[in-house]
Amino acid sequence: MKGGVGFWYDLVLKWDDPAESIAPLTDQQRDVISEFGALAYERPLPRKFLVMEEVSSDRRRCLSSGEFYSDSEDEYIAEDDRVRSDSFAALEEDDFCIATAHQFLTWYDSLEKDMILDEVSSYAKYLANLRRTGLTCVEAQRTVEGVIDDLQKLLVAQETVCKETNLLHAACEKLLEEQEAMSGKAEKINEELKYFEIVENLPVFDSFGSIQSSDFISTLAKLDAATEFFREHASYKDSSEYLSKCDAALYRGLVMVRGFVSASLVNAFEEIYPWVTTGGSFLGGGAPQKKEQIRALNVDQAYPYLYARFSANSATLKRCVAEIECRVKSFALAEGILSDIHGFYFSKRKQLIVPVFQSQMKEIVEECAFFYRSESMIYELNIHFPRDKCSMLRSGSHALKAVCHDEAELFGHFFSSQNTGALSQFLAELSGVVYDCFRPIFVHVVHLETLTELCVVGKAELMDVRSNDTNKEWMEPFNEMLTQILEDVRERLVYATHVFIKRDITGFSPSAGDLAYPEKLKMMEEIARTCVADGNSSRSSTVKSVFSMDTKNLRSHTGASPADLMGMWYPVVKRTLVCLSKLHRSLDKTSFQGLSQEALSACVAALVNAAERIPKLNAAHSYMDADLFLIKHLLILREQIHPFNSEFIIKEMAMDFSKMKDAAKRLLTKRHLLRFGAPSAILELLLEGVPDVIELVLDSKKDIDMQLKCSCADLIFHTVSTVTKPLNAFVDDYKETKNVVDHGTVGMVCTAAVRNLKSILPTYLSQLRLYLANADTEFILFRPVKLGILNAFHSFDTLTKELYSEEECRIINCPPKQQLNVMMANMAL
């Protein structure tokens, strides 16, 4: 602690030191203090402060001498006060005289010291208190230092104890870890020894009754766990030996399951089979009927036996089989055992269901045909019952679908897995029963209508199966069987269509009645006119039904004539369109295009042949009847094939041997057949005589359009040339000979042409109405005829005006263009 009064006095002096002030004052504060000081100096001191002034002088003396009073400080201060009061009193009482400046300065110095002591009196008292407090603090400091030393010793001791404690804890934790590790190892050893004990202490199951116990199932589970353990720890000693024991024991257990399932299936089979084969007449304890009296039940009658009673023990067997199914992936021999069970199951099911199902298929055939004796009667079946094949196919498909569904459900009662090849193979064998029963009948069908209906029924059944997504797995064999039957029927349909085209279209021999045009059309108009006049609607419907036949849905849109409405088409056209309408809904697009192209080509050829024979059969028939007959039926063909929405195009590959032909000709003309170093004929034949492969595109629509265009052109040309024959002869004769004949003869030529116009053109127009009965088509065929006639008369008129005078032209009297237009317009009306 810092020392005496001098120290504190220095602090007081530095309180307002300008250089290093302890409590610096602001300028305003200094001004206030200066003002107070000036006022203090101007006023005299009170009397009571005079004694204090004396005391202060004494204290100043003590402070200047550095003395320190600790015990009797209060008395000393009081003494100073008294002395200072005495000095002022002495001065006032003239005890102390100030005569000289030295005396004044001495008195003033003492007074100043007294004043200073008076100012620092409180500080001195505070300093005394501080000293006392300092002593107390020193003592306390010493005590605290002793306590700190003790605490340091305690801290060192604590650290030593903590270290030793931590070491003890670490040692304990290490011991605990070692104990836990040893316990884990012991548990692991016990756990692994458990698998060895399982193999060593396997229970013995020597009867099928023990298979249904819970111990048997738990033993198999333990064997699975042991097998997995020995496979994962193949490095253990004797692991392979124990693994072999586990596999052998597991195999014995699964074989026992197989034996139990097989025995249960045999018991169910032996219980049900007599009922199914004897029609329910065999009762327990009695003898079955004789073999010739045994007749299998149908599926409906045998259903309670085939499914309900057969699956009576299915829940128990399914639990046993599930033990094999769950080990198929983990145990290699389990798959073979499961396959054996599947095979045995389906062999028993085959013995039960196949005879019943075959009997049902024969009943379906008998219901549709009333008899079914042998395959030799198939032709008789097709002849007498051509339309019952569809109901036969539909009934057989529904029966097979029901049996497949029932067998799949029964299989699910015994086995957990539905997706198995054995089930599909068994259902395929059942489907084969239907296929073997129906195919010999279907492949001998000769009627196109029956074959097309069979295709429609087959497609409907297939669509029904494919639309049901839940039946995809077990219905796949049914789908394949139905698809195969449909393919066979379509193949037969293609063959029958070829035969039909060859026999009924290409080989059609028309009678005189078939080619009686326009007599047939006129007869139909007369009948229609009579029906309208008499109001005999029943007669009209009868006539219409007689002539419509199969073409009731194939009405030509060329017009509304009675011939079109009542089906007065050429038989070849009618047969072709009926055939195409049936094929379109039965065959795929590619097959239909090929057959339709062949049928249309044959039909067009038959129409051309018939058109050529019309004028030859009757002299009254002209070229006009033949051309209009061909145009009418070509228009019908073109319009009726449009709804099929098919291209009627086929592509064929052909060989072009023209290069080989040219090379062979050059080979025969050249002398040097083979020469080295020069061109030779044989080498050219080998290099240039290779045939080319070309692609031929056959388009029936284009063929019809081209034939129609050619027929229309022939009709127009024949009509125009017939009407203008005199005019054309006159013009051609003049161009060849340049001889100018008499104008009277020319007038006769013009008169003959006008006469032809008035007689032939109305006939032409009436024939157009009779054959076509369509104003637009009639106008299309009339307009070029009109233009041809106008051009012929115009050429004739131009030539006459060049060769003859105006007077002679008036005598020739060639009608002008306006008059011809009016004349032909009146004829058209």
Secondary structure by P-SEA (a helix, b strand, c coil): ccccaaaaaaaaaaccccccccccccaaaaaaaaaaaaaaaaccccccaaaaaaaaaaaaaaaaacccccccaaaaaaaaaaaaaaaaaaaaacccccccaaaaaaaaaaaaaaaaaaaaaaaaaaaaaaaaaaaaaaaaaaaaaaaaaaaaaaaaaaaaaaaaaaaaaaaaaaaaaaaaaaaaaaaaaaaaaaaaaaaabbbbbccccccccaaaaaaaaaaaaaaaaaaaaccccaaaaaaaaaaaaaaaaaaaaaaaaaaaaaaaaaacaaaaaacccccccccccccccbbbbcccccccccccccccaaaaaaaaaaaaaaacccccaaaaaaaaaaaaaaaaaaaccaaaaaaaaaaaaaaaccccccccaaaaaaaacccaaaaaaaaaaaaaaaaaaaaaaaaaacccccccaaaaaaaaaaaaaaaaacaaaaaacccaaaaaaaaaaaaaaaaaaaacccccccaaaaaaaaaaaaaaaaaaaaaaaaaaaacccccccccccccaaaaaaaaaaaaaaaaaaacaaaaaaaaaaaaaccccccccccccccccccccccaaaaaaaaaaaaaaacccaaaaaaaaaaaaaaaaaaaaaaaaacccccccccaaaaaaaaaaaaaaaaaaacccccccbbbbbbbbaaaaaaaaaaaaacccccccccccaaaaaaaccbbbbbbbbbbaaaaaaaaaaaaaaaaaaaaaaaaaaaaaaaaaaaaaccccccaaaaaaaaaaaaaaaaccaaaaaaaaaaccccaaaaaaaaaaaaaaaaaaaaaaaaaaaacccaaaaaaaccccaaaaaaaaaaaac
